[in-house]
Amino acid sequence: MGTLKSSFSLVLATKNPGKLREFARLFRTLDPRTEWHLLDLTGFELPDAQETGETFEDNARIKALHAARHTGLICLGEDSGLEVDFLGGAPGVRSHRFSPSGDDHDNNELLLERMRGVPWERRTARYRCAIAVARPGEVVASGQGTVEGLITEEYRGNNGFGYDPLFFSVELGKTLGEASDAEKDSVSHRRRALEAILPALKARLREMASGS
């Protein structure tokens, strides 16, 4: 007789279907012996969270607590972005609003403009992800992950989103825009952040389920 799988439910504090799919893949990869039931905020009526934090961790906590307060459920908030060393860590927490429009293409064009003429060895950058999981009124787990790379001088690849076509992963030897989903997941900052919190998260979820 097979062992029954553990089962947990989480609401992702996003309405981005791509992010929901990515986290579903990551949970399956990192914890195949557990059934993770993931929903996003589609279908919930709540105002947008005010991302006023100065760090990715601040914003992840804001998103998780905001979603938990309005849904009454356990929610995962995630904030991530690009840090370019030559730009002093910019765009950082403003990664999604780097250009006036906030459009991926416009953000990438502005990044290419700011990095024009910068030599390859000075184009170092990283994607950083912070994750926080909260129930109403309390953050129960949080962590961060990074992936190191360099900013290319032109678009390479059509996969992914955000700055992926310009982000050359040192580990993969290609941009994240050229990488398959499986390749990207193997090195991603979201994977590493989730990996960092998973044991503590499961322990806390078990405690809450038992009423501890």
N, C-alpha and C positions, 0 to 999 in steps of 0.2 A: 504494500500500500504506500503511495507516494506521500511525501511530507506536504502538508498544507502550506501554501505561500502566505507570507505576511501581506497585508493590504493597507495602503494609506491613500488618503485623498488630499490634494492640494489645489488651491486656486492660484494661477499665475496672475500677478498684477499687471496685465497687459491685454490689449485687444489685437495684438500683432499675431496673425496666424503662423507666420514663419518662425517666430520665437517659440510658440507653443509646440510646433513640430520639432524644433531643435531640442528643446528640453525633454520632450517625450523620447526622442532617440537617446539622449544622454542618460536618462534614468534607466532605460532598458539596457544600455551598454554597461553602465557602472554597477547596476544592482538587478541583474536578471532574475534573481530568486525572490524578488518582491514585486507585487502588483501595485504600480503607482497609477492612480486615477487622477489625471490632470484636466483641469478646466481653465479657460481664460475668463476675462471679465465681460466677454460678449454675452449679452442677455441680462447683465446686472445694470441697474440704474444707480449710478453714482457719479459725482463730479470728478474731474481730473485732479490728480494729486499735484500739489504745488512743489515742484522739485527745486527747493531753495537751498539745498545742502552745498557745502563747499568741497565735498569729496564724493566719490562714487558710493562709499559705504553709507554716508549720510542719506543720499538719495534712495538707496536700496531700502533702508529702514523706513524712510518716509513713505515710500510706495507700499511696502508690506503692511505697515500699521494703518495706513489710510484704507487700503482694500479690506483688511480684516475688520476695521471698525464699521465699514459700510455693508459688508456682506455677512458679518458674524461668523466667518469661517477662517480656517488656517490658510494664510496666503503667503506666497513667495514673491518678494520684490527683487528686481535685478536692475542694476545700473552699470553701464559699461561704456567704454569709449577708447579713444586713441590718445596716446601721449607721445609727442614727437620731441626728442631731446633738443634739437636745434631751435625749436620754437619755445623752449623753456617749459615743456610739458603740455603746451596747447596742442589740440583744442581741449583736451581734458574733459571736464564735466559739461563743457559746451559742445561736445563732439556732434550732437544731433542738431545743433543750432549754430554751427560754425559760420555758415554763410547767412546773409539776411533772409533767404527763403527757407533755409533748413532742408532743402532738397538734396538727396544723395549726390546727384550729378554736380550741383552747385558747390556742395561741400568739398567734393573731390577736386573740382576745378580751382577752388581757392587754395586748397592744400598744394596742388601742383605749382600754382603761382608763387606761393610763399617759399617753396623749396627749389625754385628755379635756380640752377647754377651751383647748388650745394653739392660738394663731392660725395661719392657713394659712402665712404667711411664715416661721414658725418650725418648720414640720413637715418640713424638708428631711432627706433620707436618701439612701442609695445601697445598691445591691446590689454586693458585691465578690466576685470569684471568683479563686482561686489554683489553678493547675494545675501538677503536677509529673509528669514521666515518668521512670521508673527501670527499670534492669535490676538483677538481684541485686547489692546492695552499692553501687550508684552511681546518683545522680540525673543524668540526661543532659540534661534541659531543664526550665525552669520559668518561669512568668510570671503576671501578674495582669491583670485587667480590671475596670472598674466601669461602672455605669449610674446616672445621677443622677435623683432624683425627689423626691416628697413623699408623706407618709402621709395618706390620705384619712380622713374621719370616719365612713365606713360602707363596707360591702362593695360592690364594683362589679365584676361579671363572674364567670363560673364557670370560665374557662379557667385553665390553669396549676396551680400548687400552691404550698405555703408561704404567703408573705405577698403573693403576686401580686394578690389582689383588693383589697388596701389600698395597693398601690404604684403611684402615679401617675407615669408616665413623661413627663417634660417634652418629650422628642423626639416621642413618639407622640401626646401630648395625650389620653391615656386610661390606665386602669390596665392592668397586665400581665394581669389577670384578664379584661379586656374585649378584649385584643388577640388576633388570630389567631396561630397558631404562627409563620407567616412574619413577621408584624410583630414579634413578640417576639424571634425569632431575629435580626432585623436590628439590634437595639440591645442585645442581651443581654450581660451581664457575662461569661458563658461564651464567647460568640463572641469578645469582645474579648481575653480571656485566651488562647484558642486561637490567634487571629490573631497575637498577640504572640510565641508560641513556635514557630509552624508552620515557618518557614524553618530555624531552628536545629535543630528536632526532625528534620526530614527529612534534613538534612545529617548529623546524628549517626547516624540509622538507616542511612543509606547507608554510613557509615564502619564501623559494626558489622557490616553485611552483608558488607562486603568484607574483614573481619578486621583493619581498621586499629586 
